[in-house]
Amino acid sequence: VYKRQSPFYILVLAINGGIVVSLLGFIVLLQRLGVNTNRLPEDFGTKLWCGLFVLMILVNLIVLVLFWVKINIFQTIYALAVTMFVAKIVGNKGLSQLVRSEREAQKKKTE
C-alpha cells in the first residue's frame, strides 16, 4: 500500500511566507507610487461583496496549502470547484454592485 509523503513543513512555510511577503511588498509599492484610492466604493453592500470575493480567493489559497500538507488531489479538486463556484457568484455580485454605485455617482455628478 502506497502512503503519500507530505513535503517538508519548512519548505511549505518558506513558499507560503514568500507569497505573503510578495503581496505585502506589492501593497507597499502601490502606496509609495501614490495609487488613487479615493474612488473606492463607499456603500456597505459593495464593500461587503468585494471583501467576500477577496476572502474566497484566500480560501482557495488555503485549500492549495492544505493540498501540500494534508489532503489528496481529489479532495483538493472538489474543494477548489466548490470555492471557485462561490467566488464566481460573489465576484459577479460584487462587480454588479460596483457598476451600480458607479452609475449612481455619475448621476449625482450630472445633477
N, CA, C and O of each residue as an XYZ file, in Angstrom:
444
protein
N       0.854     -1.178      0.000
C       0.000      0.000      0.000
C       0.894      1.233      0.000
O       1.809      1.357      0.815
N       0.612      2.140     -0.928
C       1.392      3.362     -1.060
C       0.868      4.404     -0.090
O      -0.324      4.709     -0.068
N       1.766      4.942      0.703
C       1.403      6.014      1.610
C       2.046      7.296      1.117
O       3.264      7.377      0.957
N       1.221      8.283      0.882
C       1.721      9.543      0.361
C       2.525     10.277      1.421
O       2.087     10.415      2.564
N       3.703     10.745      1.034
C       4.520     11.510      1.959
C       4.223     12.984      1.778
O       4.139     13.480      0.654
N       4.068     13.672      2.879
C       3.848     15.113      2.778
C       5.201     15.807      2.688
O       6.198     15.303      3.204
N       5.232     16.956      2.037
C       6.501     17.663      1.887
C       6.985     18.220      3.221
O       6.247     18.245      4.206
N       8.206     18.654      3.233
C       8.762     19.229      4.447
C       7.992     20.497      4.808
O       7.731     21.349      3.960
N       7.638     20.599      6.080
C       6.853     21.741      6.515
C       7.630     23.045      6.380
O       7.040     24.094      6.121
N       8.936     22.989      6.553
C       9.740     24.201      6.416
C       9.680     24.696      4.969
O       9.620     25.903      4.733
N       9.695     23.792      4.013
C       9.584     24.181      2.607
C       8.224     24.813      2.335
O       8.142     25.832      1.650
N       7.179     24.230      2.856
C       5.829     24.767      2.673
C       5.728     26.146      3.311
O       5.185     27.074      2.711
N       6.253     26.281      4.528
C       6.207     27.579      5.193
C       7.039     28.619      4.455
O       6.653     29.786      4.389
N       8.166     28.213      3.904
C       9.016     29.145      3.169
C       8.312     29.640      1.908
O       8.354     30.834      1.609
N       7.673     28.749      1.170
C       6.973     29.148     -0.052
C       5.780     30.044      0.279
O       5.578     31.071     -0.368
N       4.995     29.663      1.275
C       3.851     30.488      1.652
C       4.294     31.825      2.237
O       3.657     32.851      2.001
N       5.372     31.813      2.992
C       5.920     33.071      3.505
C       6.371     33.969      2.373
O       6.179     35.184      2.428
N       6.978     33.377      1.335
C       7.385     34.156      0.168
C       6.197     34.781     -0.539
O       6.278     35.913     -1.015
N       5.087     34.045     -0.611
C       3.876     34.581     -1.237
C       3.329     35.754     -0.426
O       2.957     36.783     -0.990
N       3.280     35.599      0.891
C       2.746     36.659      1.751
C       3.642     37.897      1.701
O       3.149     39.021      1.604
N       4.963     37.689      1.767
C       5.884     38.823      1.703
C       5.773     39.533      0.357
O       5.843     40.760      0.300
N       5.601     38.779     -0.721
C       5.432     39.389     -2.042
C       4.175     40.243     -2.098
O       4.205     41.354     -2.628
N       3.073     39.740     -1.559
C       1.831     40.510     -1.557
C       1.956     41.780     -0.719
O       1.493     42.847     -1.120
N       2.588     41.652      0.449
C       2.781     42.834      1.289
C       3.688     43.848      0.606
O       3.440     45.052      0.673
N       4.739     43.364     -0.052
C       5.619     44.262     -0.797
C       4.886     44.968     -1.923
O       5.136     46.142     -2.193
N       3.979     44.253     -2.582
C       3.182     44.849     -3.652
C       2.277     45.949     -3.114
O       2.129     46.998     -3.741
N       1.676     45.713     -1.960
C       0.809     46.722     -1.350
C       1.614     47.952     -0.957
O       1.167     49.077     -1.182
N       2.796     47.757     -0.372
C       3.656     48.885     -0.009
C       4.084     49.652     -1.259
O       4.114     50.882     -1.256
N       4.413     48.924     -2.327
C       4.797     49.572     -3.576
C       3.664     50.427     -4.128
O       3.895     51.545     -4.589
N       2.443     49.908     -4.082
C       1.294     50.686     -4.552
C       1.108     51.953     -3.730
O       0.784     53.009     -4.273
N       1.312     51.848     -2.430
C       1.166     53.032     -1.587
C       2.253     54.059     -1.886
O       1.981     55.260     -1.902
N       3.469     53.606     -2.121
C       4.556     54.544     -2.416
C       4.403     55.177     -3.790
O       4.844     56.306     -4.006
N       3.787     54.466     -4.711
C       3.546     55.039     -6.024
C       2.413     56.055     -6.002
O       2.240     56.817     -6.954
N       1.644     56.068     -4.925
C       0.565     57.040     -4.795
C      -0.678     56.650     -5.565
O      -1.290     57.491     -6.225
N      -1.058     55.388     -5.489
C      -2.262     54.933     -6.179
C      -3.473     55.628     -5.573
O      -3.611     55.710     -4.352
N      -4.340     56.122     -6.432
C      -5.516     56.862     -6.006
C      -6.559     55.904     -5.444
O      -7.114     55.083     -6.174
N      -6.823     56.010     -4.150
C      -7.827     55.169     -3.505
C      -9.101     55.951     -3.193
O      -9.970     55.457     -2.474
N      -9.217     57.155     -3.722
C     -10.392     57.974     -3.433
C     -11.638     57.468     -4.146
O     -12.755     57.797     -3.744
N     -11.466     56.678     -5.193
C     -12.624     56.218     -5.952
C     -13.150     54.869     -5.468
O     -14.015     54.279     -6.116
N     -12.655     54.388     -4.368
C     -13.183     53.131     -3.829
C     -14.635     53.334     -3.408
O     -15.008     54.426     -2.979
N     -15.458     52.294     -3.525
C     -16.873     52.458     -3.177
C     -17.052     52.750     -1.693
O     -16.295     52.272     -0.847
N     -18.070     53.545     -1.404
C     -18.306     53.937     -0.020
C     -19.497     53.222      0.610
O     -19.621     53.215      1.834
N     -20.363     52.630     -0.180
C     -21.520     51.963      0.413
C     -21.132     50.571      0.931
O     -20.229     49.911      0.416
N     -21.858     50.165      1.970
C     -21.515     48.925      2.678
C     -21.714     47.689      1.823
O     -20.913     46.758      1.903
N     -22.758     47.650      1.008
C     -23.052     46.464      0.198
C     -21.941     46.142     -0.779
O     -21.566     44.980     -0.935
N     -21.415     47.152     -1.432
C     -20.335     46.934     -2.398
C     -19.070     46.474     -1.692
O     -18.385     45.563     -2.156
N     -18.765     47.113     -0.565
C     -17.584     46.696      0.204
C     -17.726     45.257      0.688
O     -16.754     44.502      0.705
N     -18.933     44.886      1.076
C     -19.176     43.529      1.566
C     -18.921     42.492      0.485
O     -18.205     41.518      0.718
N     -19.505     42.692     -0.708
C     -19.348     41.711     -1.782
C     -17.906     41.636     -2.263
O     -17.395     40.549     -2.532
N     -17.254     42.777     -2.373
C     -15.850     42.773     -2.815
C     -14.956     42.140     -1.761
O     -14.012     41.425     -2.097
N     -15.242     42.395     -0.500
C     -14.481     41.758      0.574
C     -14.682     40.247      0.598
O     -13.737     39.495      0.833
N     -15.917     39.804      0.354
C     -16.175     38.364      0.289
C     -15.436     37.713     -0.884
O     -14.975     36.576     -0.778
N     -15.328     38.433     -1.992
C     -14.599     37.896     -3.139
C     -13.116     37.717     -2.803
O     -12.520     36.692     -3.132
N     -12.541     38.695     -2.163
C     -11.139     38.583     -1.747
C     -10.984     37.441     -0.738
O      -9.997     36.706     -0.780
N     -11.941     37.294      0.152
C     -11.911     36.194      1.118
C     -11.970     34.834      0.420
O     -11.291     33.896      0.837
N     -12.773     34.722     -0.633
C     -12.853     33.452     -1.370
C     -11.539     33.144     -2.082
O     -11.156     31.979     -2.187
N     -10.845     34.165     -2.569
C      -9.529     33.932     -3.156
C      -8.561     33.419     -2.101
O      -7.759     32.526     -2.376
N      -8.629     33.980     -0.890
C      -7.781     33.496      0.197
C      -8.138     32.061      0.593
O      -7.255     31.276      0.937
N      -9.415     31.720      0.547
C      -9.826     30.341      0.839
C      -9.240     29.384     -0.200
O      -8.807     28.284      0.144
N      -9.225     29.797     -1.463
C      -8.605     28.958     -2.491
C      -7.126     28.749     -2.210
O      -6.608     27.648     -2.400
N      -6.443     29.795     -1.760
C      -5.031     29.661     -1.406
C      -4.853     28.701     -0.235
O      -3.914     27.905     -0.221
N      -5.742     28.772      0.735
C      -5.675     27.866      1.888
C      -5.908     26.427      1.452
O      -5.258     25.514      1.963
N      -6.826     26.210      0.514
C      -7.061     24.854      0.001
C      -5.801     24.318     -0.674
O      -5.456     23.148     -0.507
N      -5.121     25.161     -1.429
C      -3.879     24.713     -2.069
C      -2.805     24.392     -1.037
O      -2.046     23.440     -1.217
N      -2.729     25.166      0.035
C      -1.777     24.866      1.111
C      -2.146     23.545      1.772
O      -1.268     22.740      2.082
N      -3.436     23.315      1.990
C      -3.869     22.040      2.577
C      -3.525     20.871      1.663
O      -3.230     19.779      2.151
N      -3.557     21.074      0.362
C      -3.153     20.009     -0.559
C      -1.694     19.648     -0.335
O      -1.337     18.470     -0.350
N      -0.860     20.638     -0.130
C       0.553     20.358      0.106
C       0.763     19.645      1.428
O       1.667     18.819      1.552
N      -0.055     19.953      2.408
C       0.187     19.462      3.761
C      -0.615     18.204      4.082
O      -0.075     17.261      4.661
N      -1.902     18.175      3.712
C      -2.759     17.144      4.288
C      -3.655     16.388      3.314
O      -3.698     15.159      3.374
N      -4.369     17.062      2.425
C      -5.426     16.394      1.663
C      -4.900     15.870      0.321
O      -3.834     16.277     -0.141
N      -5.658     14.970     -0.290
C      -5.223     14.390     -1.568
C      -5.777     15.195     -2.743
O      -6.497     16.176     -2.557
N      -5.430     14.765     -3.943
C      -5.768     15.541     -5.148
C      -7.275     15.607     -5.395
O      -7.780     16.631     -5.854
N      -7.995     14.531     -5.097
C      -9.432     14.516     -5.350
C     -10.174     15.444     -4.394
O     -11.101     16.147     -4.797
N      -9.767     15.445     -3.138
C     -10.361     16.375     -2.184
C     -10.038     17.816     -2.560
O     -10.867     18.711     -2.395
N      -8.825     18.033     -3.067
C      -8.420     19.373     -3.480
C      -9.260     19.850     -4.655
O      -9.736     20.986     -4.658
N      -9.445     18.991     -5.656
C     -10.239     19.372     -6.824
C     -11.677     19.678     -6.425
O     -12.266     20.647     -6.904
N     -12.237     18.855     -5.554
C     -13.611     19.089     -5.101
C     -13.708     20.415     -4.348
O     -14.610     21.211     -4.605
N     -12.783     20.652     -3.420
C     -12.820     21.887     -2.628
C     -12.613     23.112     -3.509
O     -13.282     24.128     -3.326
N     -11.684     23.023     -4.472
C     -11.454     24.154     -5.370
C     -12.668     24.406     -6.262
O     -13.001     25.556     -6.544
N     -13.324     23.344     -6.705
C     -14.510     23.519     -7.544
C     -15.609     24.244     -6.774
O     -16.256     25.146     -7.306
N     -15.816     23.849     -5.532
C     -16.861     24.486     -4.720
C     -16.507     25.937     -4.427
O     -17.338     26.829     -4.600
N     -15.275     26.177     -3.983
C     -14.903     27.545     -3.613
C     -14.816     28.463     -4.831
O     -15.134     29.648     -4.735
N     -14.388     27.924     -5.975
C     -14.333     28.765     -7.170
C     -15.731     29.092     -7.687
O     -15.958     30.180     -8.219
N     -16.665     28.162     -7.535
C     -18.050     28.436     -7.920
C     -18.627     29.554     -7.055
O     -19.276     30.470     -7.559
N     -18.383     29.468     -5.750
C     -18.862     30.514     -4.842
C     -18.169     31.837     -5.157
O     -18.806     32.890     -5.134
N     -16.863     31.791     -5.451
C     -16.128     33.006     -5.779
C     -16.674     33.647     -7.061
O     -16.717     34.872     -7.178
N     -17.083     32.825     -8.004
C     -17.655     33.360     -9.247
C     -18.957     34.097     -8.964
O     -19.170     35.195     -9.479
N     -19.819     33.514     -8.163
C     -21.097     34.144     -7.834
C     -20.863     35.435     -7.050
O     -21.458     36.469     -7.352
N     -19.992     35.365     -6.041
C     -19.724     36.538     -5.212
C     -19.046     37.629     -6.043
O     -19.360     38.809     -5.887
N     -18.119     37.243     -6.924
C     -17.443     38.219     -7.774
C     -18.393     38.909     -8.729
O     -18.294     40.118     -8.936
N     -19.318     38.152     -9.318
C     -20.310     38.761    -10.208
C     -21.207     39.739     -9.453
O     -21.523     40.821     -9.949
N     -21.606     39.346     -8.259
C     -22.444     40.238     -7.454
C     -21.662     41.500     -7.085
O     -22.206     42.603     -7.134
N     -20.399     41.341     -6.720
C     -19.573     42.492     -6.380
C     -19.381     43.427     -7.555
O     -19.446     44.646     -7.396
N     -19.143     42.870     -8.741
C     -18.975     43.713     -9.932
C     -20.263     44.446    -10.282
O     -20.230     45.614    -10.671
N     -21.395     43.765    -10.147
C     -22.660     44.445    -10.448
C     -22.924     45.562     -9.438
O     -23.463     46.607     -9.801
N     -22.549     45.351     -8.178
C     -22.687     46.410     -7.178
C     -21.767     47.580     -7.503
O     -22.152     48.738     -7.342
N     -20.532     47.277     -7.968
C     -19.606     48.351     -8.346
C     -20.151     49.175     -9.500
O     -20.061     50.402     -9.491
N     -20.717     48.500    -10.493
C     -21.292     49.213    -11.637
C     -22.472     50.070    -11.181
O     -22.625     51.213    -11.611
N     -23.289     49.510    -10.319
C     -24.460     50.253     -9.827
C     -24.010     51.495     -9.051
O     -24.572     52.574     -9.237
N     -23.006     51.353     -8.188
C     -22.549     52.509     -7.423
C     -21.861     53.531     -8.321
O     -21.945     54.731     -8.059
N     -21.181     53.078     -9.373
C     -20.558     53.998    -10.324
C     -21.618     54.773    -11.095
O     -21.457     55.971    -11.331
N     -22.684     54.114    -11.485
C     -23.774     54.804    -12.186
C     -24.447     55.840    -11.279
O     -24.787     56.938    -11.720
N     -24.631     55.476    -10.014
C     -25.234     56.422     -9.083
C     -24.328     57.629     -8.881
O     -24.811     58.756     -8.768
N     -23.018     57.402     -8.836
C     -22.083     58.513     -8.687
C     -22.106     59.407     -9.920
O     -22.004     60.628     -9.804
N     -22.240     58.807    -11.100
C     -22.326     59.603    -12.330
C     -23.609     60.434    -12.367
O     -23.600     61.577    -12.822
N     -24.705     59.857    -11.888
C     -25.972     60.614    -11.845
C     -25.866     61.798    -10.893
O     -26.387     62.876    -11.182
N     -25.193     61.606     -9.757
C     -25.036     62.698     -8.803
C     -24.160     63.802     -9.368
O     -24.375     64.978     -9.074
N     -23.172     63.434    -10.177
C     -22.300     64.449    -10.789
C     -23.052     65.285    -11.816
O     -22.819     66.489    -11.926
N     -23.946     64.662    -12.564
C     -24.668     65.389    -13.607
C     -25.780     66.265    -13.052
O     -26.217     67.208    -13.712
N     -26.235     65.964    -11.854
C     -27.336     66.746    -11.256
C     -26.852     68.033    -10.664
O     -27.648     68.802    -10.124
